[in-house]
Amino acid sequence: MNSKEAVIRTEGVTKIYDSGEVQVEALKGIDLAIKPGELLAIMGASGSGKSTMLNIFGCLDYPSRGDYFLDGIHVNDLDRDQLADIRNRKIGFVFQGFNLLARTSAFENVELPLLYTRNVPNQDIGLLTRQALERVGLTDRAHHYPNQLSGGQQQRVAIARALVNQPAIILADEPTGNLDTRTSIEIMATFQELNRQGITIILVTHEHDIADYCRRVIEFRDGLIIRDQALPQPHDAAKDLETGQWKTFAGQGVPS
């Protein structure tokens, strides 16, 4: 791939954490390019470097050495305010624990990022929020509170919140980690549909059956990439739900 085509590009990215007497090298010179429209899984054991990589992708942390480019912008050169601005404009985040405000409706949870975004007219906030909820099939749950929603519905609210600023990239950290098998496949069906609409999606997972719904899998070990594999025929989550094939996945992983 021509590096100029990449929406995310790292060159020699190294991350070192200094805990006093000990320095931990979490990433060791990572060269990586991710093109627009990819659906990519990052895998690896605890301490492998995958979460550190996601934090750098999300402009939540700087590399200790090396260069990170997001949509052609050299992130190393940005100050904290500029990092916050680029995160808000280009990236949506989805987390394992949903991170919804308990005493706030689904609608209010989704609209929250817009309240911190400059130059969004008040009349557009409601429209963008409704559109985001519609994209995840939750318009009929807009005024429900998190404790009135299932785990899968809560995660779809979180996805809608990630979508509301119309980002080019969604970063998802173990988005199915708290969900049962069927609900996990439903969430992957949502991600696949959003990916078909052109959104680049990068998710961290330790579940091989979830990674098999992605188009590319990158595996980390000890701060290095040990596998970078394209999946030419990823599983179709919507089809697996329709046929009931997901039932064979529980506890044994998706067959290749």
One Martini backbone bead per residue (centre of mass of N, CA, C, O) as a GRO file, in nm:
protein
  256
    1MET     BB    1   0.095   0.036   0.023
    2ASN     BB    2   0.054   0.354   0.002
    3SER     BB    3   0.120   0.567   0.259
    4LYS     BB    4  -0.072   0.804   0.154
    5GLU     BB    5  -0.343   0.619   0.186
    6ALA     BB    6  -0.333   0.634   0.482
    7VAL     BB    7  -0.508   0.697   0.783
    8ILE     BB    8  -0.289   0.510   0.924
    9ARG     BB    9   0.052   0.585   1.046
   10THR     BB   10   0.355   0.412   1.130
   11GLU     BB   11   0.705   0.501   1.240
   12GLY     BB   12   0.881   0.357   1.475
   13VAL     BB   13   0.696   0.293   1.717
   14THR     BB   14   0.760   0.387   2.056
   15LYS     BB   15   0.691   0.269   2.401
   16ILE     BB   16   0.776   0.416   2.721
   17TYR     BB   17   0.765   0.315   3.059
   18ASP     BB   18   0.824   0.497   3.366
   19SER     BB   19   0.868   0.334   3.701
   20GLY     BB   20   1.157   0.450   3.770
   21GLU     BB   21   1.371   0.187   3.771
   22VAL     BB   22   1.171   0.100   3.536
   23GLN     BB   23   1.158   0.007   3.192
   24VAL     BB   24   0.884  -0.014   2.956
   25GLU     BB   25   0.850  -0.173   2.638
   26ALA     BB   26   0.550  -0.176   2.468
   27LEU     BB   27   0.686  -0.061   2.203
   28LYS     BB   28   0.891  -0.180   1.896
   29GLY     BB   29   0.892  -0.036   1.615
   30ILE     BB   30   0.619   0.047   1.456
   31ASP     BB   31   0.500  -0.058   1.133
   32LEU     BB   32   0.200   0.100   0.993
   33ALA     BB   33  -0.093   0.047   0.772
   34ILE     BB   34  -0.420   0.208   0.732
   35LYS     BB   35  -0.690   0.201   0.543
   36PRO     BB   36  -0.963   0.304   0.423
   37GLY     BB   37  -1.225   0.078   0.522
   38GLU     BB   38  -1.137  -0.088   0.747
   39LEU     BB   39  -1.160  -0.417   0.925
   40LEU     BB   40  -0.990  -0.443   1.237
   41ALA     BB   41  -0.793  -0.667   1.432
   42ILE     BB   42  -0.659  -0.667   1.765
   43MET     BB   43  -0.419  -0.884   1.910
   44GLY     BB   44  -0.343  -1.017   2.242
   45ALA     BB   45  -0.199  -1.033   2.518
   46SER     BB   46  -0.134  -0.932   2.807
   47GLY     BB   47   0.121  -0.694   2.736
   48SER     BB   48   0.165  -0.674   2.408
   49GLY     BB   49   0.045  -0.358   2.302
   50LYS     BB   50  -0.250  -0.310   2.198
   51SER     BB   51  -0.353  -0.075   2.385
   52THR     BB   52  -0.128   0.123   2.324
   53MET     BB   53  -0.188   0.145   2.024
   54LEU     BB   54  -0.479   0.252   2.056
   55ASN     BB   55  -0.400   0.512   2.210
   56ILE     BB   56  -0.240   0.631   1.975
   57PHE     BB   57  -0.457   0.629   1.762
   58GLY     BB   58  -0.651   0.814   1.971
   59CYS     BB   59  -0.476   1.048   2.099
   60LEU     BB   60  -0.395   0.959   2.418
   61ASP     BB   61  -0.095   0.921   2.311
   62TYR     BB   62   0.250   0.924   2.287
   63PRO     BB   63   0.526   0.865   2.147
   64SER     BB   64   0.859   0.821   2.227
   65ARG     BB   65   0.902   0.710   1.934
   66GLY     BB   66   0.842   0.822   1.639
   67ASP     BB   67   0.560   0.813   1.398
   68TYR     BB   68   0.230   0.975   1.369
   69PHE     BB   69  -0.039   0.937   1.128
   70LEU     BB   70  -0.349   1.123   1.075
   71ASP     BB   71  -0.465   1.187   0.788
   72GLY     BB   72  -0.160   1.328   0.744
   73ILE     BB   73  -0.114   1.395   1.043
   74HIS     BB   74   0.130   1.499   1.270
   75VAL     BB   75   0.086   1.415   1.594
   76ASN     BB   76   0.353   1.495   1.744
   77ASP     BB   77   0.290   1.822   1.691
   78LEU     BB   78   0.065   1.816   1.901
   79ASP     BB   79  -0.127   1.941   2.127
   80ARG     BB   80  -0.374   1.883   2.350
   81ASP     BB   81  -0.592   2.049   2.206
   82GLN     BB   82  -0.542   1.924   1.925
   83LEU     BB   83  -0.601   1.634   2.007
   84ALA     BB   84  -0.894   1.680   2.095
   85ASP     BB   85  -0.992   1.781   1.819
   86ILE     BB   86  -0.920   1.530   1.645
   87ARG     BB   87  -1.086   1.331   1.803
   88ASN     BB   88  -1.367   1.471   1.763
   89ARG     BB   89  -1.356   1.464   1.434
   90LYS     BB   90  -1.228   1.146   1.365
   91ILE     BB   91  -1.315   0.993   1.646
   92GLY     BB   92  -1.454   0.693   1.779
   93PHE     BB   93  -1.559   0.543   2.093
   94VAL     BB   94  -1.542   0.200   2.225
   95PHE     BB   95  -1.638   0.009   2.513
   96GLN     BB   96  -1.678  -0.253   2.720
   97GLY     BB   97  -1.845  -0.071   2.958
   98PHE     BB   98  -1.988   0.171   2.773
   99ASN     BB   99  -2.000   0.448   2.943
  100LEU     BB  100  -2.270   0.531   3.074
  101LEU     BB  101  -2.508   0.740   3.194
  102ALA     BB  102  -2.733   0.638   3.426
  103ARG     BB  103  -2.921   0.927   3.444
  104THR     BB  104  -2.930   0.892   3.124
  105SER     BB  105  -3.040   0.886   2.832
  106ALA     BB  106  -2.976   0.775   2.529
  107PHE     BB  107  -2.996   1.047   2.390
  108GLU     BB  108  -2.808   1.202   2.591
  109ASN     BB  109  -2.559   1.024   2.549
  110VAL     BB  110  -2.528   1.079   2.240
  111GLU     BB  111  -2.520   1.407   2.248
  112LEU     BB  112  -2.276   1.487   2.424
  113PRO     BB  113  -2.042   1.546   2.215
  114LEU     BB  114  -2.192   1.796   2.083
  115LEU     BB  115  -2.165   1.988   2.339
  116TYR     BB  116  -1.827   1.991   2.270
  117THR     BB  117  -1.883   2.109   1.986
  118ARG     BB  118  -1.806   2.311   1.751
  119ASN     BB  119  -2.033   2.448   1.531
  120VAL     BB  120  -2.315   2.329   1.649
  121PRO     BB  121  -2.619   2.366   1.604
  122ASN     BB  122  -2.890   2.315   1.797
  123GLN     BB  123  -3.077   2.199   1.562
  124ASP     BB  124  -2.861   1.959   1.497
  125ILE     BB  125  -2.839   1.779   1.747
  126GLY     BB  126  -3.103   1.616   1.728
  127LEU     BB  127  -3.061   1.504   1.443
  128LEU     BB  128  -2.788   1.355   1.488
  129THR     BB  129  -2.890   1.175   1.716
  130ARG     BB  130  -3.116   1.029   1.561
  131GLN     BB  131  -2.934   0.915   1.339
  132ALA     BB  132  -2.752   0.742   1.521
  133LEU     BB  133  -2.980   0.564   1.638
  134GLU     BB  134  -3.077   0.458   1.363
  135ARG     BB  135  -2.807   0.308   1.279
  136VAL     BB  136  -2.863   0.105   1.551
  137GLY     BB  137  -3.179   0.055   1.607
  138LEU     BB  138  -3.283   0.293   1.861
  139THR     BB  139  -3.536   0.488   1.841
  140ASP     BB  140  -3.727   0.326   2.059
  141ARG     BB  141  -3.485   0.398   2.302
  142ALA     BB  142  -3.417   0.703   2.357
  143HIS     BB  143  -3.580   0.724   2.662
  144HIS     BB  144  -3.397   0.525   2.785
  145TYR     BB  145  -3.229   0.376   3.033
  146PRO     BB  146  -2.974   0.169   3.096
  147ASN     BB  147  -3.153  -0.013   3.303
  148GLN     BB  148  -3.363  -0.060   3.037
  149LEU     BB  149  -3.123  -0.215   2.902
  150SER     BB  150  -2.946  -0.411   2.737
  151GLY     BB  151  -2.628  -0.482   2.666
  152GLY     BB  152  -2.657  -0.446   2.358
  153GLN     BB  153  -2.803  -0.172   2.370
  154GLN     BB  154  -2.582  -0.020   2.520
  155GLN     BB  155  -2.367  -0.061   2.299
  156ARG     BB  156  -2.530   0.086   2.076
  157VAL     BB  157  -2.527   0.356   2.217
  158ALA     BB  158  -2.219   0.380   2.214
  159ILE     BB  159  -2.200   0.377   1.906
  160ALA     BB  160  -2.373   0.626   1.856
  161ARG     BB  161  -2.186   0.816   2.009
  162ALA     BB  162  -1.943   0.763   1.813
  163LEU     BB  163  -2.116   0.873   1.551
  164VAL     BB  164  -2.228   1.173   1.595
  165ASN     BB  165  -1.954   1.316   1.466
  166GLN     BB  166  -1.879   1.172   1.203
  167PRO     BB  167  -1.654   0.965   1.179
  168ALA     BB  168  -1.392   0.782   1.017
  169ILE     BB  169  -1.328   0.648   1.305
  170ILE     BB  170  -1.333   0.339   1.497
  171LEU     BB  171  -1.261   0.262   1.839
  172ALA     BB  172  -1.249  -0.073   1.989
  173ASP     BB  173  -1.254  -0.199   2.329
  174GLU     BB  174  -1.382  -0.481   2.382
  175PRO     BB  175  -1.703  -0.472   2.276
  176THR     BB  176  -1.774  -0.801   2.366
  177GLY     BB  177  -1.674  -0.874   2.665
  178ASN     BB  178  -1.988  -0.839   2.812
  179LEU     BB  179  -2.106  -1.059   2.608
  180ASP     BB  180  -2.281  -1.268   2.453
  181THR     BB  181  -2.278  -1.438   2.168
  182ARG     BB  182  -2.520  -1.318   2.017
  183THR     BB  183  -2.464  -1.019   2.089
  184SER     BB  184  -2.185  -1.009   1.961
  185ILE     BB  185  -2.286  -1.059   1.670
  186GLU     BB  186  -2.466  -0.810   1.659
  187ILE     BB  187  -2.234  -0.608   1.688
  188MET     BB  188  -2.083  -0.705   1.432
  189ALA     BB  189  -2.311  -0.632   1.238
  190THR     BB  190  -2.292  -0.331   1.291
  191PHE     BB  191  -1.997  -0.293   1.207
  192GLN     BB  192  -2.027  -0.401   0.918
  193GLU     BB  193  -2.230  -0.187   0.824
  194LEU     BB  194  -2.052   0.060   0.882
  195ASN     BB  195  -1.822  -0.031   0.697
  196ARG     BB  196  -1.995  -0.027   0.433
  197GLN     BB  197  -2.024   0.299   0.478
  198GLY     BB  198  -1.688   0.373   0.535
  199ILE     BB  199  -1.590   0.292   0.811
  200THR     BB  200  -1.324   0.278   1.014
  201ILE     BB  201  -1.237  -0.030   1.196
  202ILE     BB  202  -1.092  -0.074   1.528
  203LEU     BB  203  -1.035  -0.376   1.717
  204VAL     BB  204  -1.013  -0.511   2.033
  205THR     BB  205  -0.930  -0.865   2.084
  206HIS     BB  206  -0.940  -1.214   2.228
  207GLU     BB  207  -1.144  -1.319   2.004
  208HIS     BB  208  -1.147  -1.522   1.732
  209ASP     BB  209  -1.448  -1.507   1.646
  210ILE     BB  210  -1.445  -1.197   1.613
  211ALA     BB  211  -1.204  -1.165   1.413
  212ASP     BB  212  -1.360  -1.330   1.176
  213TYR     BB  213  -1.526  -1.045   1.102
  214CYS     BB  214  -1.271  -0.946   0.978
  215ARG     BB  215  -1.031  -0.837   0.726
  216ARG     BB  216  -0.812  -0.798   0.961
  217VAL     BB  217  -0.516  -0.927   1.140
  218ILE     BB  218  -0.345  -0.821   1.440
  219GLU     BB  219  -0.056  -0.939   1.622
  220PHE     BB  220   0.068  -0.920   1.951
  221ARG     BB  221   0.412  -0.940   2.097
  222ASP     BB  222   0.616  -0.780   2.294
  223GLY     BB  223   0.569  -0.508   2.104
  224LEU     BB  224   0.504  -0.688   1.847
  225ILE     BB  225   0.449  -0.792   1.525
  226ILE     BB  226   0.346  -1.140   1.432
  227ARG     BB  227   0.071  -1.057   1.273
  228ASP     BB  228  -0.051  -0.992   0.923
  229GLN     BB  229  -0.387  -1.060   0.817
  230ALA     BB  230  -0.585  -1.138   0.561
  231LEU     BB  231  -0.950  -1.174   0.517
  232PRO     BB  232  -1.121  -1.256   0.235
  233GLN     BB  233  -1.362  -1.427   0.421
  234PRO     BB  234  -1.548  -1.309   0.625
  235HIS     BB  235  -1.779  -1.325   0.839
  236ASP     BB  236  -2.138  -1.304   0.846
  237ALA     BB  237  -2.333  -1.186   1.090
  238ALA     BB  238  -2.619  -1.166   0.972
  239LYS     BB  239  -2.623  -1.456   0.860
  240ASP     BB  240  -2.569  -1.607   1.128
  241LEU     BB  241  -2.831  -1.505   1.261
  242GLU     BB  242  -3.035  -1.611   1.050
  243THR     BB  243  -2.926  -1.929   1.060
  244GLY     BB  244  -2.789  -1.997   1.356
  245GLN     BB  245  -2.470  -2.034   1.352
  246TRP     BB  246  -2.385  -1.905   1.628
  247LYS     BB  247  -2.438  -2.163   1.809
  248THR     BB  248  -2.153  -2.300   1.723
  249PHE     BB  249  -1.956  -2.082   1.874
  250ALA     BB  250  -1.998  -2.148   2.157
  251GLY     BB  251  -1.691  -2.219   2.313
  252GLN     BB  252  -1.518  -2.267   2.004
  253GLY     BB  253  -1.535  -2.088   1.782
  254VAL     BB  254  -1.481  -2.003   1.466
  255PRO     BB  255  -1.481  -2.161   1.188
  256SER     BB  256  -1.250  -2.169   0.902
   0.00000   0.00000   0.00000
